[in-house]
Amino acid sequence: MDRIVWKDDYSVGHPDIDDQHRYFIGLINNVIKAQELSYPEDMIHQLLFGLLKYSEFHFRGEELIMRANRYPEFEKHAKLHGEIMTLLEHKVGAFGGKEGGIDDILGMLVAWFQIHTVHEDKRFATFLAEAKAAPQPG
């Protein structure tokens, strides 16, 4: 599987979120590298568990920023985060079993990151940019 390379398309224009997305890409790439180098399954599982925990941290932080800015699509976005966390928890928990193949997990993570970041997170970025550009009362 090809590693993810940061592209400007992934930028949402919020420095903290962009930095976290870059870090997330690094975690995914670490798992890809571990697979390529045939790391033992328990080491790959530890990397996946770290990625799972970081995802939880990142989503909560992103949601705090959304709440602070009164993002009107917050509930929808938070629901998407919950859905991917449930799926990721299931897949990481099942890793090594019949349905827990690393290719399946990585494929899901890469596709989800690319689609969610470019579409859903960009929508939030547009909202933030428009809110900053709007005339402030007073």
Secondary structure, DSSP 4 states (H G I P E B T S, - for coil): -PPP---GGG--S-HHHHHHHHHHHHHHHHHHHHHHTT--HHHHHHHHHHHHHHHHHHHHHHHHHHHHTT-TTHHHHHHHHHHHHHHHHHHHHHTTSTT--HHHHHHHHHHHHHHIIIIIIHHHHHHHHHHHHSPPP-
